[in-house]
């Protein structure tokens, strides 16, 4: 999805966050991001769609095989190739690919949801920078 790391901290003005607090802050920011994205996507989906996507995320072998059987020669797909260039494990590649294809078909505006949610989270953090740094800003 999106990488929460030192670059993210710099982007929101928290590069000076004490080292012992960085990992916990980044984990919390990522958790918040994922929850918010999930809530927004779920609001646009039917209960059946939510259930099916959860199976894909949980690596349900039957659901993934069913999706793959409908996708043809997926290894030549550009999306699969991009995933393959950054994911070593074949099973992880396939699961990421099926997730991406499912989202393309069932929640076509998911990229906008991700971008909007990320920007909102960044602005929220920036607005609360002084409190996060404990008055060190």
Helices and strands as residue ranges (DSSP letters): H 6-11, H 19-43, H 47-57, H 61-69, G 74-76, H 78-86, H 90-106, H 110-127, H 129-132
